[in-house]
Amino acid sequence: MKFVTKILALPILALSLSGCGNQKVDYCKLRQKNNDYDMQQLYCGINIPDRPLTIDDIVQIALCRNLSLQVKEQEYEIQRESVTHQKLAMLPMLNANYESSGRTKNTGSFSESLTNRPPAPPSISSTQHTGRWDVNIVYNLLDFGIAYYRTRQECSKALIAQLEYQRLKQNLVVDVTKQFWKALVSRRALAVSKDIIAKTEEQQMNLQRQMDAKVISEIQGLRNKNRLINIHLQLQSYEREYDSAMSELKLLMGIPSQIEIEVAEIESTDIDVEIDDVNELECWALFHRPELYSKDIEERIMVDEVHVSILQMFPGIELFAGPYHDQNRFLIYNDWFAAGVRATADLLSIPQHMTAGSVARKRQVLARKNRLALAIGVLAQVRLAYLVYEDNLESYILAKELEQVNKDLLHAAKTEQRQGKLHEADILKYEVEAAFSEINALRALGELENALEQLNNSMGLPQHFRNSIEFDTEYSGDQDCYYEQCNECHISDYSETTWINNVR
């Protein structure tokens, strides 16, 4: 027995000594180590298709590699572990006790006789060394009930985390759509403006020569030069806009900015979306928005909190049973089995639990009112998104008409130039107007697509309404290479039916 005591004492002594050590950390080496790991993770698993990327390609890559999504996914995994942790709290306790101790003096005692008889001589009933152990299984009914409701609450919180993850994915689709069309418009503007910029520079030199030769007045020459410089500056701004859009797009995709990607060009556009009645869209939003489901679950959590407060006012009832062993040689039976019931009630804590229940009920009402306020906000968001889409649709139709008019004007101006009626400077003016109208028409299309996706987002249905837009892509490489990795890292399928079924 002494040998066992020494064995148990050794780990305790070792742990005590280890806590006295003063370890010095080299934070520079730690930063370098973490930086190497981060860089490896950033560049690991990047497999972009070797072709221009359509908006669907970029959305799928972003859903897989976006770092904010990965953080939210990890939060969800932590919450799932919390559910398992809380479920284990419903198990009964299994207590194992062991004691090995000794005393310097024995437990001798005497007794006093009450019947005028001589008292019994002093005696002992236990040895100076104590050695006993017992194993008890204890089942607390009150703790089980509380753990049951706590488990339900943790499950609800895990579902809220999943809904937040789904909403983050929906918002990511909107952000990708916005930056995609911004990059597409600015790149097309760069392509259109290259020839215009060259002609404006040549025209500026011609104006300077005419001003030096006194062919035109200085005021007229400077006015024309001012107009050409403004055109040049406006066209050059598209390059900064393109670089900014591509940087944002790569950030959303979760890839380093050094990696080159190319967005696909539009081959044809057909505005063929038929939007339902706005009242029906509002009904869809009230059923599909993840935030509303989260508010429903928050109210459910408060209901479970009320149940916990009620349970805590009851006494705790424990059922216990287990074997016992005592090495005392004066005992007739050194081994026995015991079972029983214990009840414990903290009467003074009842008012506290009653107050906690009252607070939980008020929070339940608060959750209900927050859900109502959110529902009204969702309805307003859907209606506003619908109006913005209608306005952008009208703007796009007008922009296309203006583009066609300017193209016809340019064609007519070139015809008159061949007849000697117009000069090169006049043709440049029509070319600039035609170029700007083409850019503005494409920009109007991008704003229309952004407004349409914002409408989808307000309903909680990403990419539900879509125009028929064909992209010019030349396939080379394995198209499915990044979809496999994407399927490994998602919490659930991209469609909204998965998390709706989980809520149900």
ABEGO torsion letter per residue (X at the ends): XAAAAAAAAAAAAAAAAAAABBBBBBAAAAAAAAAAAAAAAAABGBBBBBBBBBAAAAAAAAAAABAAAAAAAAAAAAAAAAAAAAAAAABBBBBBBBBBBBBABBABBBBBBAAGBBBBBBBBABBABBBBBBBBBBBBAAAAAAAAAAAAAAAAAAAAAAAAAAAAAAAAAAAAAAAAAAAAAAAAAAAAAAAAAAAAAAAAAAAAAAAAAGABBAAAAAAAAAAAAAAAAAAAAAAAAAAAAAAAAAAAAGBBAABBBBBBBBABBBBABBBBBAAAAAAAAAAABAAAAAAAAAAAAAAAAAAAAAAAABBBBBBBBEBBBBABAABABABBBBBBBBBBBBAAAAAAAAAAAAAAAAAAAAAAAAAAAAAAAAAAAAAAAAAAAAAAAAAAAAAAAAAAAAAAAAAAAAAAAAAGABBAAAAAAAAAAAAAAAAAAAAAAAAAAAAAAAAAAAAGBBGABBBBBBBBBBBBEBAAAAAAAAAAABABBABAAAAAAAAX
